[in-house]
Amino acid sequence: MFLWVSGEEIGLYGSESYTRSPLFPLDKTVADLNMDMIGRVKGVADSTDQTPMTGPNSVFVITDNQSKELIAIADEIDRKSKINFDYSLSGRDHPLQLFARSDHYNFVEKDIPVLFFSSGLHSDYHTTGDVIEKLDFSKMELVTRTMYEIGLEVANRKTRPVVDNPFSFWGTKNK
């Protein structure tokens, strides 16, 4: 199922609404592959800790290791693709807090494993300088095809990815 939601910028309202009243039962939701801002490439101004960006053949994959199995599936697909995954922005403790700032987080809270794909926080982030002419459509296609391959692999498995680090236990066990 593909799900488009709105309200992310003001509080993840669309995904929160969906996870409260899902059209498809959450206990049958196997994984969430989220994408946001996958079409930009690192520019000259994108070189600070606050504007981490990826190049034309890489993408950030943000997770908090909820499912080692889902990450292994992604890594297997990554080895076969032209894109390189960068997990350096992952985790609840990363200073930019990207793991908790996009729509996948409402699925995390329901113990559904996630992978969040993003090119990063370019220097035009949330400004009028963020225009279509700055998108790299080849990169967008590469990221989307790779995400499709991950989704296809997950969908074709007889079992769902094991959630070995569920959100529901984060307060009671070590990260």
Secondary structure, 3 states (H helix, E strand, C coil): CCCCCCCHHHCCHHHHHHHHCCCCCHHHCCCEEEECCCCCCCCCCCCCCCCCECCCCEEEEECCCCCHHHHHHHHHHHHHCCCEEECCCCCCCCCCCHHHCCCCHHHHCCCCCEEEEECECCCCCCCCCCCHHHCCHHHHHHHHHHHHHHHHHHHHCCCCCCCCCCHHHCCCCCC
